[in-house]
Amino acid sequence: MSANPILDAVKARRSIRRFTSEPVADGEVLAMLEAGRWAPSGQNNQPWRFLVVRADDPRQEVLAGLTKYGAIVRAARVLVCVFLDKERCYSPAKDQQGAGACLQNMLLAAHSLGLGAVWLGEIINQEPRVTTALGLDPSRLELAAVLAVGRPGQKGASTREALADLMLEPFGGDHAG
Amino acid sequence: MSANPILDAVKARRSIRRFTSEPVADGEVLAMLEAGRWAPSGQNNQPWRFLVVRADDPRQEVLAGLTKYGAIVRAARVLVCVFLDKERCYSPAKDQQGAGACLQNMLLAAHSLGLGAVWLGEIINQEPRVTTALGLDPSRLELAAVLAVGRPGQKGASTREALADLMLEPFGGDHAG
């Protein structure tokens, strides 16, 4: 670990798919949403829109039935559904990238608060059914992803490719240019 | 400001488009790339690939000529070009979201290191010309964005919509569920 809390959080954050029954406070969810709100977006168009579904909301089961990860959806204390507002969108690539920045901000916020979370992407394969099932207008809104959130019930583990394998040419001499 | 360095960084980070002539060390660029490497991606497919172009590299001028933000490209000490590896991609939405998470990790890393950076998206409008001009294979790689990086030469300023205007229904009672 470095002495840099940002770099530490980025590297230590893991997808958490098991949760305890402990509650998540509104203030914690709001801190996540605030982090999402401050993401960058192309032309600062902020295409993201949020819907929070708690474990006591019947829509949790609706969502669970629309993904093969229903067990994770049911175990979560909070589901943060992130939509793209089609009236704000201007570029498929850039709007989805913005959503990704927004989601990552929220995942890092959750980690920083001691929460566990996982980014559920498979559920968007069932679009526009998910949006419709939530009572929202699919001509206006498109689901980008759902974050399942709770108190961590596992440590989480993951791996990444070596940086050298991601570089299109070698980098890392000793000059400072 | 809160006592949470992650939430603070997310909110304090701004796009920086003016840079001083001070150098950026390889170690700082590597810390950014490391942060990008640890982003989440759908099926952990890690579709991102990186190319670093420094101010002494003739490709900086090539890139500057392919965007209306050429002045920012020329002023940057370092350009971090992020590509999607088409052989790793599986979903346009999810792969672009992953790239967005990767880019945001790098922007937060830059901020945490005292660097300034801006996410340049307009340049991908000139794809596949940009990829070809860099000598890369556009059948394999697609430019997702370029980060212009340097020591901050301005403070930066931005705004965001109020959270209430982003919520698809009211949120924030006082229960903890």
Interface residues (C-beta under 8 A of the other chain):
Chain A: N4 P5 I6 L7 A9 V10 K11 R13 S15 P23 V24 A25 D26 V29 L30 A31 L33 E34 A35 R37 W38 A39 P40 G42 N44 Q46 W48 R49 F50 L51 V52 R54 A55 D56 R77 V78 F83 S91 P92 A93 K94 Q96 Q97 G98 A99 G100 A101 C102 L103 Q104 N105 L107 L108 A109 H111 S112 L113 W119 G121 I124 L136 L141 A144 A145 S158 T159 R160 E161 L163 L166 M167 L168 E169 F171 G172 G173 D174 H175 A176 G177
Chain B: N4 P5 I6 L7 A9 V10 K11 R13 S15 P23 V24 A25 D26 V29 L30 A31 L33 E34 A35 R37 W38 A39 P40 G42 N44 Q46 W48 R49 F50 L51 V52 R54 A55 D56 R77 V78 F83 S91 P92 A93 K94 Q96 Q97 G98 A99 G100 A101 C102 L103 Q104 N105 L107 L108 A109 H111 S112 L113 W119 G121 I124 L136 L141 A144 A145 S158 T159 R160 E161 L163 L166 M167 L168 E169 F171 G172 G173 D174 H175 A176 G177
